Amino acid sequence: MVNEIRINDIKVGGENPLIVIAGPCVIENYETTYEIASFLKKITSKLEMPFIFKASFDKANRTSIDSFRGLGVATGLEILNNIKTKLDLNIISDVHEIGQIEAAKDVLDVIQIPAFLCRQTDLIIRAAETNKTINIKKGQFMSPKDIKNSVEKARSTGNNNIFLTERGSSFGYNNLVVDFRGIEIMHKTANCPVIFDATHSVQLPGGAGLESTGESEYAPILAKSAVAAGCDGVFFEVHPEPEKALCDGANSLKLNDDFKELLKKLKKIKAILK
């Protein structure tokens, strides 16, 4: 049995319901972020699926110096805190350096370690020392069994409220591939719940030269496959108009009734497994 963790009133892992983590790649402005969060809360509440809202206040790992990276720590966290309070949501966002953690811990319910930084010892330890739930995204350069070492860094602080996110593995240049064995491997070796990031898994990193691109049309089938393979939750980047999104639009899903129908199907697959 995989170690069960708690995120406030949400239980993750084991026989608990499939959780949904979703939101825009990055905070573009208050209005769009609130619109997305409100829509997601409405549909996940109707479907009775536990929900955590995700949006980045700063994206330090963009392809180009000219890429939009967010509104910054202070403004971004203020927007997230406002949305969290108004909509009564659990919030997850990523930190890219130790200096961001002190401010972030007062707003976030889950502190996320980005895939590119999943081996950064000091960042992981400092995040775990907050006693917040920690999400470590498995680097696309790392095998599933090796992420256990990153988990042990976090656990060295006494914090056991940790889950992992699978987001595909590097496959040649500008491409990712998903090995669904990884979900079970991480369950067994790290003893953590595993979330599947369906939209980052269809990203084509740096595929457009000055920016990444993606194949969002394949995200739904990967999500369904991951739930069938036993993941504990699904992660999506969504936007009302992905073609206009300032970050990761090419691999984001459109926020509409089709997305709601996808969540229904994922919930049914999870029920079948039980």
C-alpha positions in Angstrom: 0.0 0.0 0.0 1.4 3.4 -1.0 1.9 5.9 1.8 -1.2 8.1 2.2 -0.6 11.8 2.6 -2.9 14.7 3.5 -3.2 18.2 2.0 -5.5 19.9 4.6 -8.8 18.1 4.0 -7.6 16.1 1.0 -6.2 12.6 1.3 -3.9 11.4 -1.5 -2.8 7.9 -2.3 -4.0 4.4 -1.5 -7.7 3.9 -2.0 -8.5 7.6 -1.9 -10.2 9.4 -4.9 -8.3 10.6 -7.9 -7.2 14.2 -7.3 -7.1 16.9 -9.9 -4.3 19.5 -10.0 -4.9 22.1 -12.7 -4.5 25.8 -13.6 -2.6 28.0 -16.0 1.1 27.6 -16.5 1.8 31.0 -15.1 -0.2 33.9 -13.6 -0.8 36.3 -16.5 -3.1 38.7 -14.6 -5.7 38.5 -11.8 -8.8 38.3 -13.9 -7.7 35.3 -16.1 -6.3 33.4 -13.1 -9.5 33.9 -11.1 -11.7 32.9 -14.1 -9.7 29.6 -14.5 -9.8 28.8 -10.8 -13.5 29.5 -10.5 -14.3 27.3 -13.5 -12.2 24.5 -12.2 -13.6 24.6 -8.7 -17.2 24.5 -10.1 -16.6 21.4 -12.3 -14.5 19.5 -9.8 -17.1 20.2 -7.1 -19.9 18.9 -9.3 -17.8 15.8 -10.1 -16.9 15.4 -6.4 -13.2 15.2 -7.3 -10.6 16.7 -4.9 -9.0 19.8 -6.5 -5.8 21.7 -6.0 -5.3 24.9 -8.0 -1.9 25.4 -9.7 -0.4 28.5 -11.1 3.2 29.8 -11.1 4.1 33.2 -9.8 7.5 33.0 -11.5 8.8 30.7 -14.2 12.6 30.9 -14.0 13.2 28.1 -16.5 11.7 29.6 -19.7 13.5 28.9 -23.0 14.3 32.5 -24.0 15.3 35.6 -22.1 12.3 37.3 -23.8 9.8 34.7 -22.6 7.1 35.8 -20.2 7.9 34.4 -16.8 5.1 35.8 -14.6 4.3 38.7 -12.3 7.0 38.0 -9.7 6.9 36.7 -6.2 5.2 39.5 -4.3 2.4 40.2 -6.9 2.0 36.6 -7.8 1.6 35.4 -4.2 -0.8 38.2 -3.5 -3.0 37.1 -6.4 -2.9 33.4 -5.3 -3.7 34.3 -1.7 -6.7 36.4 -2.9 -8.0 33.6 -5.0 -7.4 31.0 -2.3 -9.4 33.1 0.2 -12.3 34.0 -2.1 -12.7 30.5 -3.5 -11.6 28.4 -0.5 -9.0 26.5 -2.5 -5.9 24.5 -1.8 -3.0 26.1 -3.8 0.2 24.6 -5.3 3.0 26.6 -7.0 6.7 26.1 -7.7 9.8 27.6 -6.1 13.0 28.0 -8.0 15.3 29.3 -5.3 15.6 29.2 -1.6 14.9 32.9 -1.2 11.3 32.4 -2.5 10.3 29.8 0.1 9.8 32.0 3.1 7.2 34.1 1.4 5.6 31.2 -0.5 5.1 29.0 2.6 2.6 31.5 4.0 0.3 31.2 0.9 0.9 27.7 -0.6 -0.6 24.5 0.7 1.8 22.5 -1.5 5.4 23.6 -2.4 6.4 22.2 -5.8 10.0 21.5 -6.7 10.3 21.9 -10.5 11.5 18.9 -12.6 14.8 20.7 -13.6 15.6 21.3 -9.9 14.6 17.9 -8.5 18.2 17.1 -7.4 18.9 20.4 -5.8 19.5 19.3 -2.2 19.4 22.7 -0.4 16.2 23.7 -2.2 14.4 20.4 -1.4 15.5 20.4 2.3 14.6 24.0 2.9 11.1 23.5 1.3 10.6 20.4 3.4 11.6 22.2 6.6 8.5 24.3 6.2 6.4 21.2 7.0 4.2 22.0 4.0 3.3 19.2 1.6 6.0 18.8 -1.0 5.5 17.8 -4.6 8.8 16.8 -6.4 8.4 16.6 -10.1 10.6 13.9 -11.5 13.2 15.3 -13.9 12.8 14.3 -17.5 16.5 13.3 -17.3 15.9 10.9 -14.4 14.8 7.3 -14.1 11.7 6.6 -12.0 13.7 4.6 -9.4 16.3 7.4 -8.9 13.7 10.0 -7.7 13.7 8.1 -4.4 17.0 9.9 -3.5 15.2 13.2 -3.8 12.4 12.0 -1.6 14.9 10.9 1.0 16.4 14.4 1.1 13.0 15.8 1.9 12.3 13.0 4.5 15.6 13.8 6.2 13.8 16.8 7.7 11.1 14.7 9.3 8.6 15.7 6.7 6.8 12.7 5.2 4.0 14.6 3.4 5.5 14.2 0.0 4.2 13.2 -3.4 5.8 12.8 -6.8 4.8 13.9 -10.3 5.6 12.1 -13.5 6.0 14.4 -16.5 7.7 12.3 -19.2 11.3 11.5 -20.0 13.7 13.0 -22.6 13.6 11.1 -25.8 16.1 12.5 -28.2 16.0 16.2 -28.9 12.9 18.3 -28.3 10.7 15.4 -27.4 9.4 13.5 -24.4 8.0 10.0 -24.0 6.1 8.5 -21.1 7.0 5.1 -19.7 3.9 4.1 -17.6 5.9 1.5 -15.7 7.3 4.5 -13.9 4.2 5.1 -11.9 4.4 1.7 -10.3 8.2 1.9 -9.9 7.9 5.2 -8.0 5.1 3.8 -5.9 7.3 0.8 -4.9 10.7 2.5 -4.5 9.7 5.9 -3.0 6.5 4.8 -1.3 4.8 8.1 -2.4 1.6 8.9 -4.2 2.3 9.7 -7.9 0.5 12.3 -9.9 0.6 12.2 -13.7 1.3 15.5 -15.5 -0.6 15.0 -18.8 0.1 18.3 -20.4 3.8 18.7 -19.7 4.2 15.1 -21.0 3.2 16.3 -24.4 5.5 19.3 -24.4 8.2 19.5 -27.0 10.9 21.3 -25.0 12.6 24.1 -27.1 10.7 22.7 -30.1 10.1 26.1 -31.6 13.6 27.4 -31.2 12.9 30.4 -29.0 10.1 28.6 -27.1 8.8 25.2 -26.3 5.8 23.8 -28.3 3.6 20.8 -27.7 0.9 18.4 -28.9 -2.0 19.0 -26.5 -4.3 16.7 -28.6 -2.5 13.7 -27.0 -2.8 14.8 -23.4 -6.3 13.2 -22.8 -5.2 9.7 -24.0 -2.0 9.9 -21.8 -4.1 11.0 -18.8 -6.5 8.0 -19.3 -3.6 5.6 -19.7 -2.0 7.0 -16.5 -5.1 6.5 -14.4 -5.4 3.0 -15.7 -1.8 2.4 -14.7 -2.6 3.4 -11.2 -1.6 7.1 -10.7 -3.1 8.9 -7.7 -4.0 12.1 -9.4 -3.7 14.0 -12.7 -2.1 17.4 -13.4 -3.2 19.6 -16.3 -2.3 23.1 -17.5 -5.5 24.7 -18.8 -6.4 28.1 -20.3 -9.6 29.7 -21.8 -7.6 30.4 -25.0 -4.5 28.2 -25.1 -3.5 29.8 -28.4 -3.2 33.2 -26.6 -1.6 31.8 -23.4 1.7 33.5 -22.5 3.3 30.2 -21.4 2.9 26.6 -22.5 -0.2 27.3 -24.6 0.7 24.6 -27.2 0.5 21.8 -24.6 -2.4 23.3 -22.5 -6.0 22.1 -22.7 -8.9 24.4 -23.4 -11.1 25.2 -20.4 -14.5 24.0 -21.7 -17.0 21.2 -21.5 -14.6 18.8 -23.2 -12.3 19.2 -20.2 -15.2 18.4 -17.9 -16.0 15.3 -19.9 -12.4 14.2 -19.7 -12.4 14.4 -15.9 -15.6 12.3 -15.9 -13.9 9.6 -17.9 -10.9 9.7 -15.6 -13.1 9.3 -12.6 -14.8 6.3 -14.2 -11.5 4.6 -14.9 -10.4 5.1 -11.3 -13.7 3.5 -10.1 -13.2 0.5 -12.4 -9.7 -0.1 -10.8 -11.3 -0.2 -7.4 
